[in-house]
Amino acid sequence: MAFVNSPGASTTKRTRLSPQQRRAQLIELGTEMLADRPLEQISVEDIADQAGVSRGLLFHYFASKQEFHLEIVRESSRVMLERTAPDPSLPPYEILRDSIANYVDYVTDKRQMYVSLLRGTPSGDPQMRAVFEDTRSAMADRTLAQLGGIDIEVTPTIVLAVRGWIAFVEETTINWLTAPELGRDELIDLNVNALPAVALAPGMITALLGTNPDTDADTDA
């Protein structure tokens, strides 16, 4: 069994943790530190101090510092997918917009973490890139499932286009975080409207938006 120091106590008080709890605690501490520093600056010593354990004990749970950092990134990706999940009770277009709004709000709140992971040292590591690709695939699968749910046939062309759209959303959002010349809602609209423009034929756009684009264009003219 492992132990944790109770924060704020004048004398060290230790609480028993199971190995699974201790491992989860160490990863959680790592994700918290990732909010204000690059991954490569999260040291084993700092984590051990925060957890109230020895440096050597940390390596009882992780084979190396690299493995520990990889688990931090996996957990961060898992949380992002969880926090950006849309409300399935909404109409199709609103589901899409809700998901993108959740995404923009989450990465805005975690700006340092998001930029450092995708533009920093981790982006060059093959194992880290694999985690990022898994996350992108999960986001694409979520979007494809939504399209399938409104009777849009998910062809190889649409799969490829949605993957390209995910890359577009990621790139526009990370550029917006570093140079926010658009408002939040403008960014969300840009990302949302790019999906039908890139991936869908006019009839499919009608199914997604619940409107006839040609009729809307005539009305606006």
N, C-alpha and C positions, 0 to 999 in steps of 0.2 A: 504494500500500500504506500501511497505517496502523501505528502502533506503540503498545505498551502498556508502562507502567512495571512492573517486577517489584516487588511489595510487599516492604517490609522491607529493601531494599537501601540502603546508605549513599550510593552514587552511582547516578544514574539509569541503569538498564539497560533497553533497549527491545527488544521482540520484535515482529517483523513479524506483522500480522494482515491477512487479506483484508478487503475492504469488508463482506462478509457476516458475518465473524467479529466485526469491530468493531461493527457494528450490533447484533448479538446480545449482545455484551458490554455495550453501553450500556443496552440494555433490561433485562438481568439485574441490572445495578447499580441501576437504577431500582426493580425489584421488591424487591430487598433493602432499599432505603431505605424502601419502602412498609410494611415490617414494623413500623417504629417512628415513622412520621410520616405525616400526611395527604398526599394526592397533591399538593395545591396548595403544599406546603412543600418539594417536591423541586425544587431549583433546578438550572438548567443549569450554574451555576458548580460546585456540589458534585459533580455527575456528571462534569464535565470534569476536576476535580481527582482524583477517584477513578480515572478511566480514564487519566490522564496525557496528556490531549489538550487542545487549545485549545478555548475556548468556541465559536469560529467553526467548528471542525471538526465539532462535534456537529451543527450545522445543515447540514452536508454530507450527513448521513444522514437528517435529519428536517427537514421544511419549516418547522416552528414548534415552540414549546414545547408547544402544544396537541396536535400530532401525536405528539410524543414521549410525553406523558402518556397519550394514547390507546393507544399501542402497549404501554405498561406495563400498562394495564388488560387489554388483549387477552391478553397473556402470562399475567397472573395468573389470568384466567378459564380459559385453556387448561390451566394447571397444576392448577387446582382440579378440573376435569373429569377429568383424568388420575389425580389422587390419590384421587378419590372413586369411581372405577370399581369395581363389585362383582366378586366372584369368580363367573364364569358356571358353575362346576362345582357350586355349591351348589343345594339345593332352592329352589323359587320364593320362599317366604317368607323364607328365609335370605339369598337374593340381595338382596331388598328391605332387610332389616335391615342387611346388610353395607354396602350403599351408604349408608344413612343414618348408620350408625356412622362410616364413613369421612368423611362430610361433616361431622358434628359434631366429630370429632377434628381435621380439617383447619382448620375455621374457629376452633376453640378455640386451636390453635397460632398461627393468623394473626389473632387477635382484632382487633388495632389496624387492620390492613389491611381486614378484612371490614366492620367497623363504619364506618370512615371512608369507604369506597367507597359503601356503601348508605345511609348517613345523612348523609354530608358533602356538600361542594360538588359532587363529580362526579355525584351523583344528579340534579342539575338540568340537566346538559348533555345535549342531544339525542343527540350521538354516543356519549357514555358510556352513556346509557340503552339505546341500540341494542345495545351490547356486552352489557349486563346481560340484555336480552331474548333475545339469541342464546344466552346461557349457560342461561337458564331453559328455552328451547326444547330445547336439547340434553339437559338433565336430564329434561324431559318425554318426549322421544322415546325416551330410554333406558328409562324406566318403561313406556311404551306398547309398546315392543318386547318387554319382559319379559312383559307381560300377553298379548300376541299369541302368545307362545311357549308359553303354557299354555291355548291354545284359547279365550281370552276375546275375543269379537268387539270390536274397537276401533271403537266407534260415535262419531259427533260428540259425543254426550252424555258418553261416557267421556273423550274428548280434552279437552273443556272442564273436566270434573271433575278430571282429572289436573293441568291447568294451575292450577286453583284450589288443589289440594293442594300444588303446588310453592310457591305464594305462602304457604300456611299454614306449611310447613316453614321457609321463609325468615324469616317474621315471628316464629314461636315461638322459633327459634334465636337470632335477633338480640336478642330480648328476654331470653332466657336468658343470653346473653353479658354483657349489661349488668346483669342482676339474677338471678343463678343461684340461685333458690329450690328448684329440683329438682336431683336428682342426674343425672349423665350418662346412666345407663341409663334413668332415668325419662323424660328428654327423648327419648331414642331411641325408647322404647316409644310415647310419645305421638305422635311423628311417624309412626312405622310404622303404628300402628293407625288413624290418621286416614285413610289411603288407602282401605282397604276400606269404612270407614264413610261416606266421601264419595262414592266413585266406583263401588262395586260392589254388585250385587244379591246376595242370599244365596247363590245357586248359584255365582256368581263368587267369592265369598269362600271357599267350600269349595275351589274349584280353586286359589286362591292359598295358603290356609293348609294344605290337605291334611286338613281336618277339617270336621265338620258343626257349625256354630255352635249350632244348636238342641240337638244332643246334648250339646255341651260345656256349654251353659247348664243342661240338666237334670242333668248330672253334678255341676256345682258347687253346685246348689241343695240 
